[in-house]
């Protein structure tokens, strides 16, 4: 137990090294010493699930070479004390085993040493130390490590379920906010466009949108890749799969207009891991419609000024990855749909 933190903040501000006076997420560097304060939890880390936008950027920079990806992750964590990609600004999440619980948190949610948990807060605010990297799984944005992390008193977590493989659960929990927010936004009869509908979060959103929109609604998936579109059609949760690059805003607008008879989307869910899809989302959405930017590649400046520039009155929602009950909702999607479960276990186990 560290004696350095005499008045530790529940938000972890006592861990901020630079710049002073900010919270851990926007901080440039955190103290990642693993002697915990009285209101912290120490975790032995097994796997990092890197945010899709972050992993894509690192993978492209490293030429999809696993050793170079590992070296870049080690460099970032060594420099910043956390896995906070300086290019994308995003992190990810982790799974591990509780090693120590500070006395101020004793009895919290009946959490005990030895419990296996997934953190539901970003790695961009989580003090992290990596002792070594065991494996890089390029196809699922996951890195197995030996190391430790610290969870603050305000930090959210979920116990890993016994009935779902751990790497599958990690992949699902990393994007749990997306289907949860979709459930809040989509109403019976809505026309829903899911940009990036062939990816991890997009697939969950297509399934959730189908449940919410019902038989009278329309769900349209969008991807630039033929394989994604074919999979969306085979899964059967979309009415149409449009092979369009969402960075071409006018092309996406025209494709959605053709698919909807000019009505456009009541709700657009943006799940892509690349930049410059803000205007495509805006132009695909009807006047007075709603857009949920789940993607951490989103420029909210581009979205706000872009909507203004084309005179589009739409409600734009920041991609808050947290919604009350989101972890259980996301895991229950796999329990309710054998087809969805098979897909995710094939991809992430």
C-alpha positions, -999 to 999 in steps of 0.1 A, spaced: 0 0 0 15 33 -11 20 61 15 26 86 -13 -11 93 -18 -23 109 13 -56 122 -2 -62 101 -32 -90 113 -55 -117 88 -65 -111 100 -101 -74 93 -100 -61 129 -102 -34 119 -77 -18 98 -104 -15 126 -129 22 136 -135 17 161 -164 1 184 -169 -10 193 -134 -47 200 -127 -63 176 -153 -81 143 -150 -63 111 -159 -79 107 -194 -67 140 -209 -34 139 -190 -2 133 -210 14 111 -184 3 91 -154 22 76 -124 20 39 -131 37 27 -100 18 -4 -88 18 3 -51 -19 13 -47 -36 40 -27 -63 31 -2 -91 37 -28 -76 18 -57 -77 -18 -71 -46 -36 -84 -51 -60 -113 -28 -86 -128 -35 -81 -165 -39 -109 -190 -52 -92 -222 -55 -57 -236 -83 -51 -261 -70 -21 -280 -97 3 -293 -103 -4 -330 -94 31 -342 -61 29 -322 -52 -6 -332 -59 2 -369 -36 32 -367 -8 13 -350 -12 -17 -374 -10 6 -404 20 24 -390 37 -9 -382 29 -25 -416 8 -51 -399 40 -66 -383 33 -81 -349 67 -73 -334 65 -37 -345 30 -34 -331 43 -48 -298 72 -23 -298 48 6 -304 25 -4 -276 55 -8 -252 67 27 -263 34 44 -257 29 28 -223 65 34 -213 62 71 -222 27 78 -209 21 53 -181 -11 42 -198 -22 28 -232 -33 62 -247 -26 64 -284 -13 99 -290 -26 99 -326 -62 87 -321 -65 98 -285 -82 64 -276 -73 34 -255 -93 2 -251 -99 -20 -221 -84 -50 -203 -92 -82 -185 -73 -95 -156 -74 -109 -120 -79 -87 -89 -46 -89 -69 -53 -63 -42 -81 -41 -30 -75 -9 -11 -90 -8 24 -113 21 14 -130 -2 -12 -132 -33 9 -166 -50 4 -174 -30 -28 -199 -50 -49 -186 -81 -30 -154 -79 -51 -127 -102 -39 -90 -109 -45 -89 -135 -73 -120 -123 -91 -115 -121 -129 -128 -88 -143 -130 -67 -174 -125 -30 -169 -152 -9 -184 -132 23 -185 -107 33 -211 -71 23 -211 -64 60 -219 -70 68 -182 -58 35 -166 -23 34 -150 -7 4 -167 27 -13 -165 37 -39 -191 64 -64 -181 63 -83 -214 41 -89 -243 32 -125 -248 13 -124 -281 -3 -99 -306 -36 -110 -322 -38 -88 -352 -72 -101 -363 -90 -93 -331 -72 -61 -318 -60 -79 -287 -26 -82 -270 -17 -107 -243 6 -93 -217 22 -99 -184 17 -67 -164 -5 -48 -139 -30 -20 -139 -48 2 -114 -85 9 -113 -97 40 -95 -126 42 -71 -147 57 -99 -137 29 -123 -164 6 -138 -158 -31 -142 -177 -63 -149 -170 -98 -136 -162 -121 -165 -190 -145 -172 -185 -183 -168 -206 -192 -199 -187 -171 -225 -150 -175 -235 -129 -147 -220 -115 -133 -252 -150 -132 -267 -164 -115 -236 -136 -90 -238 -143 -82 -274 -180 -77 -266 -175 -57 -235 -151 -33 -253 -180 -21 -275 -209 -27 -251 -220 9 -252 -228 7 -289 -258 -17 -288 -269 -2 -255 -272 33 -270 -288 17 -301 -315 2 -279 -322 37 -265 -323 55 -299 -341 31 -322 -379 29 -322 -404 6 -338 -407 14 -375 -375 34 -378 -351 34 -407 -316 27 -393 -283 31 -411 -253 14 -395 -221 26 -410 -194 0 -404 -222 -26 -400 -198 -54 -408 -174 -48 -379 -176 -58 -343 -196 -30 -329 -215 -26 -361 -227 -62 -361 -240 -59 -326 -258 -26 -336 -274 -42 -366 -288 -70 -345 -300 -46 -318 -315 -23 -344 -334 -52 -359 -349 -61 -326 -359 -25 -319 -371 -14 -353 -391 -46 -358 -408 -59 -389 -421 -24 -399 -386 -9 -396 -357 -10 -420 -320 -17 -411 -293 -8 -437 -257 -18 -432 -229 0 -448 -193 -11 -456 -168 -6 -483 -159 -43 -483 -177 -69 -503 -170 -96 -477 -186 -75 -449 -217 -68 -471 -221 -105 -479 -218 -115 -442 -244 -88 -433 -268 -103 -458 -261 -139 -446 -268 -130 -410 -301 -116 -420 -305 -86 -397 -302 -60 -424 -327 -54 -452 -300 -41 -474 -262 -40 -473 -246 -11 -492 -211 -14 -504 -201 22 -501 -170 40 -487 -185 64 -461 -157 89 -467 -174 97 -500 -203 116 -484 -222 122 -516 -220 86 -527 -233 74 -493 -261 100 -494 -271 88 -529 -270 51 -519 -291 57 -488 -316 78 -508 -320 51 -534 -324 24 -507 -351 44 -488 -369 61 -516 -355 94 -505 -367 92 -469 -331 88 -455 -323 75 -421 -342 82 -389 -312 70 -369 -276 66 -382 -251 47 -361 -215 53 -370 -192 25 -359 -162 29 -383 -126 30 -372 -114 55 -398 -115 92 -401 -136 115 -424 -170 98 -423 -188 126 -404 -204 142 -435 -215 108 -449 -233 102 -417 -249 136 -417 -261 135 -454 -275 100 -449 -298 112 -421 -331 129 -426 -339 164 -413 -346 161 -376 -330 126 -374 -304 114 -350 -268 103 -354 -248 83 -328 -211 86 -334 -198 56 -315 -165 57 -335 -135 72 -317 -122 82 -351 -149 109 -352 -139 146 -353 -167 163 -335 -155 196 -349 -159 183 -384 -194 169 -375 -207 201 -359 -193 225 -385 -201 201 -414 -238 199 -404 -239 236 -402 -223 240 -436 -249 219 -454 -278 233 -434 -288 200 -418 -307 201 -385 -298 167 -370 -292 156 -334 -257 144 -330 -248 122 -300 -213 118 -287 -202 82 -285 -203 77 -248 -191 41 -243 -210 38 -211 -247 33 -206 -263 19 -174 -265 -19 -177 -246 -19 -210 -223 -48 -201 -251 -72 -193 -271 -61 -223 -242 -68 -247 -234 -102 -232 -271 -111 -233 -272 -105 -270 -249 -135 -274 -270 -156 -251 -302 -147 -270 -288 -153 -305 -269 -185 -313 -260 -171 -347 -244 -140 -332 -226 -161 -306 -212 -185 -332 -199 -156 -352 -182 -139 -322 -167 -171 -309 -152 -178 -343 -137 -144 -346 -126 -138 -310 -118 -171 -294 
